[in-house]
Amino acid sequence: MRNHRISALLLGLCFCAAQIARADQPQLPQVQFSDQKLANGLRVIIVPDHTAPVFGIAVTYKVGSHFERPGRTGFAHLFEHMMFEGSENVGKGEHFILVLNNGGNMNGQTTEDRTNYFEELPKNQLDLALYLESDRMRALAVNQANLDNQRNAVQDERRLGIDNQPYGHAQLEIGNLAYDNFAYKHSVIGDMRDLDAASVDDVKNFFRIYYAPNNAVLTLVGDVDPADALAKVQKYFGNIPSQPQPAAVDLTEPPHYGERRETMSDSLARLPLVVVAYHIPAGDTPDNFAMQVIGDVLGKQGNQSSRLYQHLVKDKQLAAQVFAGADDRTGPSLLYLFAILRPGVKPEDCEKALIDEVTALQKDGVTQAELEKARAQDLHDQIQSVRQTDLNEAYALGEDTVLFNDPNLINTWVEKYNAVTADQVKAAAQKYLVADESVVITDLPAKASGQAAAQGGK
């Protein structure tokens, strides 16, 4: 929506990292926003952008899987589905119909730390968006029929997206193996037995606690007048009662003493997968930004000049695909190294090659050229994934506010990333990328798993 405002930056990214290194780092335009709270606790962040006659809206709730307790997992993700089942004044499936028929698009997403719902619509449909979001916040239709329907939908989603996908169970096992704190140990999609055991009263209570205005942030970006938009938010949301603030969750992860590893058998995999993951600090901290740089230098997705691609795919021909990356959760996070092996390669050889790359980083650090390239790529990502549309900005503002209480992170992310030095990268790698805080998962095609176990394979 704002391509013309950042076209010069996009053109600038076409130059090589060396050219960028000889000049001041490009700066993104500052996002100017208002940040206010209604009397019921709803936080409202508005960004006027008159580039195009559209707007993006996101309602982000401070509830994800890390808020769940044993025996009651999967509720946060279940509600991502339940929220489209109708409310007091909106019929079942009508939310989708109204948005799509008025030229918009919409969706929702659940993570460990938050759940959000978002729409993009023409500017003359602001009342519609606010009406729909407020009606389901105020009076979602939580009944046995909707619970049964969406419980089945989640179970189908698990079957399609995890149980019947290569490496699906390996992806789930990373958190289970890496964490001791239940908050992050269990998966976002949850245990199907817990969903089967859930009653309507269980679900209603979860909704009452976590889907209150004082536990939500509404972000609105686009062709709106801020004063008029705030008045409309007050009109639609102002009379929704607040609830007692949910208790904070202790996300502390106890120290680990020794590498953890697991070998899995995968009937759907055709090639082995090796995953190495390390505990790293929470998001929006200097050391997490250092880990963001490390992940990008080692194996940013799609970057064929990264270390892992050059060394494991191209030079040694151990892997068919590689990837590295760091997440930035509210609490203790993870840095991941993934490698799908080439046919005939031993998993232990690929694992050693991955660890060798980490060891080299700890010993020699990164070069200035690698830093500059990572900064240029990060700037490109911020433009593409955060700044390119009003909806992306609304989405990012809501997430940063809920996770880190910092809507201004949208303006400071690039600065914080660029502030990471080579010395900081080396020190962070030496401190956090250690065997005692690591997990290793080897996912073998089923036909090879028995043989590997018999041979003492990893």
GIHUSUL-V827535 format. One record per helix or strand of 2 or more residues. SS is the DSSP state (@ for helix, = for strand). FROM is the first residue (numbers start at 1). LEN is the number of residues. If there is no record, write none. Layout:
{{SS | FROM | LEN} {SS | FROM | LEN}}
This chain:
{{@ | 3 | 10} {@ | 17 | 5} {= | 34 | 4} {= | 43 | 6} {= | 54 | 8} {@ | 65 | 3} {@ | 75 | 8} {@ | 94 | 8} {= | 105 | 6} {= | 115 | 8} {@ | 123 | 17} {@ | 144 | 20} {@ | 168 | 11} {@ | 182 | 4} {@ | 192 | 6} {@ | 200 | 11} {@ | 213 | 3} {= | 216 | 7} {@ | 226 | 12} {= | 260 | 7} {= | 273 | 8} {@ | 286 | 14} {@ | 307 | 9} {= | 319 | 8} {= | 333 | 9} {@ | 347 | 18} {@ | 368 | 20} {@ | 390 | 15} {@ | 409 | 10} {@ | 422 | 11} {@ | 435 | 3} {= | 438 | 8} {@ | 446 | 9}}
